[in-house]
Amino acid sequence: METVSGASEKVDFFISYAGVERAWAEWVAWHLQQHGFSVEFDHWHWQAGDNTTLRMSDALARADRFLALLSRSYFERPRYTRDEWTAAFDDRERGTGGFIPLHVAELEKSEIPDLLRPIKAGILYGKSEEEALTELLSAVGRPAGPQGKPGFPGSAATLPDRDEAAPRLPASTPKASNVPPRLPLFTGRDEVLDRIRTTFQSRSPVQALHGMGGVGKTQTAAEYCHRFASQYDTVWWLDAEQTVTLDSQLADLAHALKTVPATMPVADAAQSARQYLRTNGRWLLVFDNAEDPGTFRSLLPEGGGHVLITSRDPGWHSAATPMDIGLFARAESRSLLAAYVPKLPQTEADRLAEALGDLPLALAQAGGLIATSGFSVDTYLKDLTATSRLLDRSAPITYRHKTLGAAVRLSSAHLARTDPVASELLRICAFLAPEPIPLDTWLTKVGVELPPSLNGLVGDPVAVADSIAAMARLGLVRPQHGGLTIHRLTAAVLRDRTGANATSAAQESAHEHAKNLVISVRPDDEGRDPATWQEWAGLLPHVMTLSETWTQDDNMRELSLDATQYLLMRGTTSAAHDAARALHQRWSAEFPPDHPHLLTAETLLTDSLNILGRYRQALAVIENVVELSRNALGDDHETTLAANTALATAFTNLGQYHEAQVIEEDVLRRRRSTLGEDHRDTLTSGNNLAVTLDTLGDHHASRALKDDVLKRQRRVLGENHPDTLISATNLAVTLMDLGEFVQARALLEGTVDRSRKTLGDNHPNTLNAASGLAASLKDLGHHHKAQTLREDVLTRRRKVLGEDHPHTLDSYRDLASSLTYLGHHARARSILDDTLNRSRAMLGDTHPDTLTIAHNLATVLMRVNQHVQARALLQSTLDKHRATLGPEHPNTLTTAANLASVLSHLGRRKEARVLLQNSLEGFRRTLGEEHPKTKAVAEQLAGYKKVFGKRKKKIRRP
């Protein structure tokens, strides 16, 4: 028979092990090879499609000695290991000296077959790696000398080509792990787990386990984590169904790794975790219950580790190596049932498995119920058949194994009889999201609302833990970090209003209690305070789930709106946009167009569109909202004022500054009258109006208003509140416009530091502050520092906002400005050419941002002596500035001064002088005599007068 290494080639050892101990087998095989031995190890030497029976027979014939890695699993009846060790032991030619047992897990003497008990076995488990290696070599005996050149462990004939270093002792543990507890009765899936391990080792770092609900994808992923945890430095589990929660879970990873301080905000800590993953190997991340492969692809981390995804969607081919997790083989079904009911006859196990379609979730629930209730299989199947008939009529879930519902109902009925408190809590939790339910946090909050029968759980973590354990014993929930998760199919059956164990009234009551529970544990703000963001992260998926059905509940709608506001404030704008759009679509079908909550949802949708840079869409949405709100609620209603604020923001973003000013002045006046001078919304209106005054060139009025707003916000909200930080950034921009560069830098340095600590490095507001700081550095002549900071801001904006977002385009423009000052004209021109085209496409030819980019490009053309092209571009830009901003706007005057410089170089000095004179007068009126721009133009004009006068005198000579 042809073999991998040749038909007659002998090997020193055949390694026999149960699949659950593969990590031990890899460790033993690797170290034996390192010490000069040759080995036969199935996962290194056998190919896919090989006849394993023939390969095993051939290996046993060629191997000089047989190494058995003993554990409880090794002696389980269905495993090939039984055939391997019995065949090896009975080989008279080899004798017992060629049979070497090594314990890799603790075993009672009674668990070892009688034939093997007399043989002294080495013990590897419970030792340090050095001690285990010594024990291994002592058991096998060191080779007397080289027996030919040993195979290189990285060669194809011995060890797969891997990036990993040597396998680690399986007893070692990761330095960071949050994997759900190992299921003590996990059974089967050895072939799947081996395929996962082999695929990872073959340089396929991302795998997706997919299959129908209930087949055990999550349990298989968890078992892989525990089985191979020793081979990773970090093993981290993320609930991925609602991607808006991923940042907080990655932040938890950063905290567990101790790479960031405990006080670091979520967004920044999450970014630190991604950086750790990018720069380190030997990590494993599990994304459990991921949904859309297309949108999820961009969320996968970079780096040298492994990613394991579980999903119901099979379409992962472009993002991962997919692996279909099917139903149990019948032998696996028998093993799982035997784990729950050890004395269950095989014929009875087969009857149960057949009735339950070999579905792991249903089998686990059946085994748990039979084990705890004492039901006979006949009784269980009788009740299962009756319940299945009900399911056939009601069909509460789209699932081909409708008997899963029967299994759930039987288990839940038993829980109701034996632990009514746990049963009622389970029914309530079934109406929440299939994401972690943090009961440990919720049930300790003041004011938490539960039905009277569950009040004993409030403030009693032991009682809560006991209830969760009672559910878990029946396979109805999975305990998780002080709370629980419920499989979506289990929850679907528990929610069914027509089942045999539930009345419609009982289910409606449980649904209402779930809603009341979530409302009662909401944080004490509207999602705007960073101190509550961690609470919002845990609450968010359950709010979004309940909001789908409780559309008629005022409190639930308000909570949904605040949850969306939280997403906006936290900087997860795309998620906020999706949430606001979903609320709008849902409520539009049930409420009139002028319903206050519907109008607020549309305003939040507008806010998200404004932040996303989709200004025209924002304007299209909000104009109608303003009109409806005015007619239905009046001009002074806060919903109307919020809508007007969003409308003014859209106008400002589109460069329609005068329209924005009129609205913002009206909103500020009304808020001062109705809310008072110091109300948070009033101060926001003052800041918004001041920003618009800046865009109109009225920097002195803007500064006065910003000064007042910032002082009030510091007193009312505190130095580190997001609103205060925004206002501080905006005031610094005005200081720069007024030429007060030193003061601006000092203010921005403090603001950037506070923003990073409060919001994180990648929050849009932090990036705005950092962009302002870079501008102040440039104005003070620190061009290299400005360039470094601008490149960092650009990188982050591209990642957070996208390549074509207006703020990203601003960063490209600013970087090009720094490059121009540093003499890198070619690179600056290339950037500005591309950025100008993008801005024209995004914002239009006459948008102020587009004109600023065009002006900067003309400046670069001047630097490289392409004055004709510069003149044409500056003249066009000047004309558009005059039409959109007016003749005395600082941007218009700056463009005119630069055009004068170009005209002078082209010999058109009279035109240049007239332009400069007009610019100087305009700067004196708008910025004042002492402003740096005014002084610069005055000096430029004086120089032209001097040169022009000399040339005129020369012309008069005879």
DOROPA-969836 format. One line per field, with one value per residue (C-alpha): x, y, z; residue number from 1. Coordinates in steps of 0.2 Angstrom, whole numbers. Layout:
// DOROPA-969836
east	(X|...)
north	(Y|...)
up	(Z|...)
bagu	(NUM|...)
END
This chain:
// DOROPA-969836
east	(0|7|10|14|32|34|27|40|46|45|41|45|28|9|0|-17|-29|-47|-52|-55|-37|-30|-20|-11|-8|0|11|17|20|30|41|45|50|61|70|74|59|48|29|13|0|-16|-18|-1|0|-17|-26|-44|-53|-41|-49|-46|-48|-34|-23|-24|-20|-5|1|0|10|24|25|38|28|11|8|-9|-15|-27|-42|-60|-65|-52|-62|-79|-86|-90|-72|-59|-47|-55|-51|-33|-28|-35|-27|-10|-11|-16|-1|10|25|26|22|17|34|29|13|16|1|2|-12|-17|-32|-37|-44|-51|-43|-61|-62|-46|-49|-43|-30|-21|-21|-5|5|14|8|16|6|7|-7|-6|13|23|28|46|40|28|42|53|40|36|55|56|42|48|66|78|85|103|109|103|93|95|91|75|62|60|44|39|41|26|30|30|22|10|18|12|15|13|27|28|12|10|7|-12|-13|-8|-22|-24|-20|-37|-53|-72|-78|-94|-92|-88|-104|-100|-111|-105|-105|-99|-93|-75|-74|-80|-68|-54|-58|-59|-42|-34|-42|-34|-17|-18|-18|-37|-38|-57|-70|-89|-99|-116|-132|-150|-155|-153|-139|-126|-115|-113|-109|-97|-88|-87|-80|-66|-62|-60|-52|-38|-37|-19|-14|-19|-14|-31|-48|-62|-81|-92|-111|-112|-131|-132|-116|-119|-113|-96|-87|-91|-86|-70|-67|-70|-56|-44|-48|-45|-28|-24|-18|-29|-35|-51|-58|-54|-70|-78|-74|-55|-53|-61|-49|-35|-41|-41|-23|-18|-25|-17|0|-1|-4|-10|-27|-44|-60|-77|-92|-107|-123|-117|-130|-126|-109|-109|-110|-100|-85|-78|-80|-68|-51|-34|-19|-11|-25|-40|-58|-72|-90|-106|-121|-137|-132|-122|-116|-99|-88|-81|-76|-72|-70|-88|-91|-109|-114|-127|-138|-130|-125|-136|-121|-119|-137|-135|-120|-128|-143|-132|-123|-139|-147|-132|-143|-154|-155|-148|-165|-174|-161|-164|-182|-180|-167|-178|-193|-182|-174|-156|-157|-144|-155|-170|-160|-152|-169|-176|-161|-162|-181|-180|-165|-173|-191|-190|-200|-199|-196|-213|-221|-210|-214|-232|-232|-221|-233|-248|-238|-232|-250|-253|-237|-243|-259|-251|-233|-226|-209|-203|-193|-194|-191|-207|-205|-191|-206|-213|-197|-196|-214|-211|-195|-203|-219|-207|-198|-215|-219|-203|-197|-211|-200|-187|-201|-209|-193|-189|-205|-201|-184|-190|-197|-180|-167|-156|-141|-135|-147|-138|-149|-135|-135|-153|-160|-150|-156|-167|-185|-183|-200|-205|-221|-224|-221|-203|-199|-188|-175|-173|-156|-153|-139|-139|-158|-155|-141|-151|-165|-153|-146|-163|-166|-149|-151|-165|-156|-167|-154|-135|-128|-117|-107|-120|-135|-141|-145|-159|-158|-169|-179|-182|-188|-199|-208|-209|-217|-230|-247|-256|-245|-252|-242|-247|-262|-263|-266|-251|-240|-247|-243|-225|-222|-228|-217|-202|-206|-209|-193|-183|-191|-188|-169|-166|-151|-156|-152|-156|-141|-131|-120|-104|-105|-121|-115|-110|-127|-135|-124|-131|-149|-149|-153|-167|-175|-174|-182|-196|-199|-204|-220|-223|-227|-242|-233|-227|-213|-206|-206|-197|-185|-182|-179|-166|-157|-155|-149|-136|-130|-128|-119|-107|-102|-109|-118|-122|-130|-140|-146|-152|-161|-169|-174|-182|-192|-198|-203|-212|-221|-226|-237|-246|-247|-252|-237|-238|-237|-223|-213|-213|-207|-193|-188|-187|-177|-165|-164|-159|-146|-138|-138|-130|-116|-114|-112|-128|-133|-146|-155|-155|-163|-176|-182|-182|-191|-207|-205|-203|-219|-229|-222|-226|-244|-247|-237|-234|-218|-212|-214|-197|-201|-203|-187|-177|-183|-178|-161|-158|-165|-152|-138|-143|-143|-126|-118|-125|-117|-133|-127|-140|-155|-147|-144|-162|-168|-155|-158|-177|-173|-161|-174|-188|-177|-171|-189|-196|-182|-171|-153|-144|-154|-143|-153|-153|-134|-133|-143|-131|-116|-125|-129|-111|-104|-115|-109|-91|-96|-103|-87|-93|-80|-81|-100|-96|-83|-94|-108|-96|-87|-104|-110|-94|-94|-112|-109|-94|-104|-120|-113|-95|-78|-79|-97|-98|-107|-94|-80|-89|-91|-72|-67|-78|-72|-54|-58|-65|-49|-39|-50|-46|-27|-26|-16|-8|-24|-32|-18|-19|-38|-37|-23|-34|-50|-41|-35|-52|-61|-49|-52|-71|-76|-61|-48|-59|-75|-80|-79|-62|-56|-63|-54|-38|-40|-42|-26|-16|-22|-16|1|2|-3|11|23|25|22|30|19|4|8|10|-7|-16|-10|-17|-33|-35|-32|-45|-58|-56|-59|-73|-82|-77|-66|-79|-86|-85|-74|-62|-61|-57|-43|-36|-36|-28|-14|-11|-9|4|13|13|21|35|39|31|21|19|11|0|-6|-10|-20|-29|-33|-42|-50|-57|-65|-73|-79|-87|-96|-102|-106|-106|-95|-101|-101|-89|-79|-76|-71|-58|-51|-50|-41|-28|-25|-22|-10|0|0|7|21|26|26|10|3|-9|-18|-18|-25|-40|-44|-43|-54|-67|-66|-67|-82|-91|-86|-93|-109|-111|-103|-103|-89|-82|-82|-64|-63|-68|-55|-42|-45|-44|-27|-20|-27|-18|-1|-4|-8|7|18|9|14|-4|1|-12|-26|-16|-15|-33|-38|-26|-32|-50|-45|-36|-51|-62|-51|-50|-69|-72|-57|-49|-33|-22|-28|-13|-22|-25|-7|-1|-11|-6|13|10|1|15|28|18|17|35|39|26|31|49|44|33|48|59|47|47|66|70)
north	(0|17|28|47|43|27|9|1|16|13|26|26|30|29|42|37|49|55|70|80|79|84|99|86|75|90|94|77|74|90|87|69|75|89|75|64|52|49|49|45|58|57|76|79|64|58|66|71|57|43|27|29|11|6|21|15|-3|3|14|1|-11|2|10|2|8|14|29|31|48|42|52|48|51|39|24|29|16|25|31|23|24|7|-2|6|2|-16|-20|-13|-22|-39|-38|-52|-47|-29|-35|-23|-15|-6|0|17|25|43|51|68|70|63|46|35|17|10|20|11|-6|-21|-25|-9|-7|-16|-5|9|25|42|58|73|84|95|98|113|112|107|94|87|86|77|64|61|58|47|37|34|34|46|39|32|43|50|38|47|65|69|77|96|99|113|101|94|77|80|95|107|124|135|153|147|143|126|120|125|113|110|114|133|146|162|179|185|175|177|161|155|141|124|113|98|87|92|77|73|85|78|78|96|102|93|101|118|116|109|123|136|128|128|147|150|162|166|152|153|139|140|129|129|135|122|112|118|131|141|126|119|136|136|119|123|138|127|112|123|138|133|137|156|171|178|170|182|179|193|192|198|198|217|225|241|232|226|241|239|221|225|238|224|215|230|231|213|214|229|239|254|262|257|274|275|277|263|269|272|256|247|255|250|232|232|239|225|212|220|219|202|184|169|176|169|179|171|181|172|174|185|189|198|193|208|221|211|209|226|222|208|212|213|203|186|177|167|172|159|165|156|161|154|162|151|165|168|162|179|183|166|148|141|125|118|111|98|87|75|58|45|39|57|58|42|49|66|57|45|59|65|48|36|20|24|9|11|7|20|33|29|31|48|53|48|58|73|73|71|90|94|107|96|81|91|98|80|73|86|84|65|66|78|73|54|53|37|38|31|45|58|53|52|70|75|68|77|94|91|90|107|114|107|117|133|132|146|145|142|126|109|100|106|93|105|116|101|97|115|115|99|106|123|114|104|120|128|113|113|131|143|159|153|148|165|174|163|168|186|184|175|192|200|200|184|194|193|199|207|202|204|223|225|217|228|245|256|255|239|233|215|206|204|185|189|203|191|191|210|214|195|189|171|169|175|163|149|153|154|137|129|135|129|112|109|116|131|145|147|156|170|182|186|184|173|171|161|152|161|145|141|159|158|143|150|166|156|161|145|131|118|126|144|154|170|180|173|177|194|197|190|202|217|213|212|229|236|228|236|253|253|249|263|275|292|302|303|294|310|307|296|290|280|273|256|254|259|246|232|238|243|226|223|240|238|221|227|243|232|226|240|253|259|262|280|275|262|274|287|274|269|287|290|274|281|297|287|279|297|304|289|292|276|286|272|262|277|280|263|263|280|274|258|268|280|266|256|271|278|263|266|285|301|310|324|312|320|303|301|318|316|300|309|323|310|302|320|322|306|310|327|318|306|320|316|334|335|319|327|343|333|324|339|352|342|338|357|361|347|351|369|365|351|357|376|386|385|366|357|345|360|368|352|350|368|365|350|360|375|362|355|373|377|360|365|382|391|401|416|404|395|411|416|400|398|416|412|395|403|417|404|392|407|411|394|384|398|404|390|375|363|365|384|383|371|384|398|387|383|401|406|394|401|418|412|405|422|430|439|432|446|443|424|425|435|422|407|414|416|398|390|398|392|375|373|378|368|353|352|353|335|335|332|348|358|350|354|372|373|367|380|394|390|390|408|413|407|417|432|429|424|408|405|406|394|382|381|379|365|355|354|350|336|328|329|323|308|303|306|301|291|294|291|300|313|327|322|322|339|345|337|345|362|359|355|371|381|372|377|395|396|389|372|364|347|344|350|338|323|327|330|313|305|313|309|291|290|300|289|274|281|292|286|291|304|312|331|330|318|329|343|333|330|348|352|339|347|364|357|349|365|374|361|362|345|353|338|328|343|346|328|327|343|338|322|331|345|332|323|339|345|328|328|346|355|368|383|375|385|369|366|384|383|367|376|391|380|371|388|392|377|381|398|390|379|395|389|407|406|391|398|414|405|395|410|421|407|404|423|425|411|417|434|426|414|423|441|453|456|438|434|420|431|444|431|424|442|445|429|433|450|440|430|445|454|439|440|459|465|475|489|476|468|484|488|471|472|490|483|468|478|489|474|466|482|482|464|458|475|484|472|455|446|445|464|467|454|463|480|475|467|482|493|483|484|503|504|494|502|519|516|509|524|536|526|527|547|548|556)
up	(0|-5|10|13|16|6|6|17|28|46|60|78|85|80|91|96|104|106|95|111|115|98|106|117|101|92|107|109|90|88|103|98|81|89|98|83|83|68|70|62|66|56|54|48|36|31|17|15|7|13|20|38|42|30|35|53|49|38|52|65|54|51|68|80|95|100|110|118|125|139|144|148|130|124|130|124|114|97|95|83|98|104|88|88|106|106|89|95|112|104|93|100|90|97|115|129|128|112|120|129|138|144|154|147|159|176|176|190|190|187|171|163|155|165|151|153|172|175|163|171|162|162|167|157|164|179|176|169|151|156|168|155|142|154|158|139|135|150|145|127|130|122|105|107|92|76|66|50|47|56|46|47|57|45|29|20|25|43|49|39|34|48|54|72|83|92|100|118|132|132|151|148|148|138|147|141|138|141|132|139|151|144|142|153|142|125|114|96|83|84|65|64|77|69|52|61|68|52|42|53|52|33|33|32|46|45|46|46|54|47|48|53|71|84|76|89|80|95|106|94|93|112|113|100|111|126|117|109|121|126|108|110|120|119|116|115|112|104|102|84|80|83|77|86|102|95|100|119|118|110|123|136|127|129|147|150|141|152|137|142|158|165|163|144|134|124|106|111|120|105|94|105|105|86|86|98|86|71|79|88|83|93|96|92|91|89|82|87|77|64|51|34|27|15|29|42|31|35|54|54|63|54|61|63|73|69|67|70|65|68|57|49|33|21|10|18|4|0|18|26|24|26|35|36|53|50|61|72|66|75|85|91|96|106|115|119|126|136|144|151|155|156|158|143|132|114|106|117|112|94|96|104|91|77|84|86|69|77|81|95|103|104|110|124|130|129|139|152|155|156|168|180|179|178|163|153|135|131|142|134|116|120|126|112|99|107|107|90|84|91|83|66|68|74|66|77|69|52|55|48|64|72|86|93|99|108|117|122|129|139|147|151|158|170|175|179|190|199|200|196|199|186|174|175|173|158|149|152|145|130|123|124|111|108|115|133|146|160|174|187|183|179|195|206|199|210|202|192|188|189|193|212|211|206|218|228|214|215|224|227|215|223|219|202|199|206|193|179|184|185|167|161|168|156|141|140|142|142|157|152|164|177|165|151|133|125|109|96|92|111|113|98|105|122|115|105|111|105|114|126|140|138|137|126|142|150|135|134|152|150|135|144|159|147|141|158|164|150|152|171|170|157|162|169|154|135|129|129|145|142|160|155|138|145|152|135|126|136|135|116|108|119|116|98|99|109|99|85|94|107|95|104|121|123|136|124|109|120|125|107|102|117|112|94|102|112|96|88|103|104|86|79|66|53|67|72|55|53|70|66|48|56|69|55|44|58|65|48|46|62|66|56|48|62|77|88|90|72|69|82|73|56|65|72|54|48|61|56|37|42|51|37|25|15|16|2|8|26|18|9|25|37|27|27|46|50|41|49|67|66|60|73|88|86|83|101|104|107|93|81|87|86|68|64|72|60|45|49|51|33|26|34|28|10|11|13|27|27|27|42|51|50|57|71|77|79|88|100|104|107|117|128|131|134|142|149|146|154|147|137|121|122|124|109|99|104|98|82|78|82|70|56|60|58|41|36|41|57|68|82|85|84|97|109|108|109|124|133|128|133|151|154|147|159|173|169|160|166|157|149|143|124|121|131|121|104|109|115|98|89|100|96|77|79|89|74|62|72|72|91|87|103|113|100|102|121|121|108|116|132|122|112|127|136|120|118|136|136|118|111|98|83|88|75|88|94|76|73|88|82|65|73|84|68|60|75|74|55|59|72|60|66|49|53|68|59|45|57|66|49|42|58|57|39|42|56|46|31|42|53|40|23|8|1|17|17|33|25|10|23|29|12|9|26|23|6|14|26|11|2|16|17|-1|-7|-21|-32|-19|-13|-31|-34|-18|-21|-39|-33|-18|-29|-41|-26|-18|-34|-35|-17|-14|-30|-39|-29|-11|0|4|-14|-17|-3|-11|-28|-20|-11|-28|-36|-22|-26|-45|-40|-30|-46|-57|-67|-65|-80|-74|-56|-63|-72|-56|-44|-55|-56|-38|-34|-45|-36|-19|-22|-28|-14|1|-4|-9|9|16|22|10|-4|1|3|-14|-22|-13|-20|-37|-36|-33|-49|-59|-53|-59|-76|-77|-74|-59|-61|-59|-45|-36|-37|-31|-16|-11|-11|-1|12|14|16|29|39|40|43|53|60|57|68|61|53|36|36|40|27|13|19|17|0|-6|1|-9|-25|-23|-21|-36|-46|-42|-47|-63|-67|-63|-75|-89|-88|-92|-108)
bagu	(1|2|3|4|5|6|7|8|9|10|11|12|13|14|15|16|17|18|19|20|21|22|23|24|25|26|27|28|29|30|31|32|33|34|35|36|37|38|39|40|41|42|43|44|45|46|47|48|49|50|51|52|53|54|55|56|57|58|59|60|61|62|63|64|65|66|67|68|69|70|71|72|73|74|75|76|77|78|79|80|81|82|83|84|85|86|87|88|89|90|91|92|93|94|95|96|97|98|99|100|101|102|103|104|105|106|107|108|109|110|111|112|113|114|115|116|117|118|119|120|121|122|123|124|125|126|127|128|129|130|131|132|133|134|135|136|137|138|139|140|141|142|143|144|145|146|147|148|149|150|151|152|153|154|155|156|157|158|159|160|161|162|163|164|165|166|167|168|169|170|171|172|173|174|175|176|177|178|179|180|181|182|183|184|185|186|187|188|189|190|191|192|193|194|195|196|197|198|199|200|201|202|203|204|205|206|207|208|209|210|211|212|213|214|215|216|217|218|219|220|221|222|223|224|225|226|227|228|229|230|231|232|233|234|235|236|237|238|239|240|241|242|243|244|245|246|247|248|249|250|251|252|253|254|255|256|257|258|259|260|261|262|263|264|265|266|267|268|269|270|271|272|273|274|275|276|277|278|279|280|281|282|283|284|285|286|287|288|289|290|291|292|293|294|295|296|297|298|299|300|301|302|303|304|305|306|307|308|309|310|311|312|313|314|315|316|317|318|319|320|321|322|323|324|325|326|327|328|329|330|331|332|333|334|335|336|337|338|339|340|341|342|343|344|345|346|347|348|349|350|351|352|353|354|355|356|357|358|359|360|361|362|363|364|365|366|367|368|369|370|371|372|373|374|375|376|377|378|379|380|381|382|383|384|385|386|387|388|389|390|391|392|393|394|395|396|397|398|399|400|401|402|403|404|405|406|407|408|409|410|411|412|413|414|415|416|417|418|419|420|421|422|423|424|425|426|427|428|429|430|431|432|433|434|435|436|437|438|439|440|441|442|443|444|445|446|447|448|449|450|451|452|453|454|455|456|457|458|459|460|461|462|463|464|465|466|467|468|469|470|471|472|473|474|475|476|477|478|479|480|481|482|483|484|485|486|487|488|489|490|491|492|493|494|495|496|497|498|499|500|501|502|503|504|505|506|507|508|509|510|511|512|513|514|515|516|517|518|519|520|521|522|523|524|525|526|527|528|529|530|531|532|533|534|535|536|537|538|539|540|541|542|543|544|545|546|547|548|549|550|551|552|553|554|555|556|557|558|559|560|561|562|563|564|565|566|567|568|569|570|571|572|573|574|575|576|577|578|579|580|581|582|583|584|585|586|587|588|589|590|591|592|593|594|595|596|597|598|599|600|601|602|603|604|605|606|607|608|609|610|611|612|613|614|615|616|617|618|619|620|621|622|623|624|625|626|627|628|629|630|631|632|633|634|635|636|637|638|639|640|641|642|643|644|645|646|647|648|649|650|651|652|653|654|655|656|657|658|659|660|661|662|663|664|665|666|667|668|669|670|671|672|673|674|675|676|677|678|679|680|681|682|683|684|685|686|687|688|689|690|691|692|693|694|695|696|697|698|699|700|701|702|703|704|705|706|707|708|709|710|711|712|713|714|715|716|717|718|719|720|721|722|723|724|725|726|727|728|729|730|731|732|733|734|735|736|737|738|739|740|741|742|743|744|745|746|747|748|749|750|751|752|753|754|755|756|757|758|759|760|761|762|763|764|765|766|767|768|769|770|771|772|773|774|775|776|777|778|779|780|781|782|783|784|785|786|787|788|789|790|791|792|793|794|795|796|797|798|799|800|801|802|803|804|805|806|807|808|809|810|811|812|813|814|815|816|817|818|819|820|821|822|823|824|825|826|827|828|829|830|831|832|833|834|835|836|837|838|839|840|841|842|843|844|845|846|847|848|849|850|851|852|853|854|855|856|857|858|859|860|861|862|863|864|865|866|867|868|869|870|871|872|873|874|875|876|877|878|879|880|881|882|883|884|885|886|887|888|889|890|891|892|893|894|895|896|897|898|899|900|901|902|903|904|905|906|907|908|909|910|911|912|913|914|915|916|917|918|919|920|921|922|923|924|925|926|927|928|929|930|931|932|933|934|935|936|937|938|939|940|941|942|943|944|945|946|947|948|949|950|951|952|953|954|955|956|957|958)
END
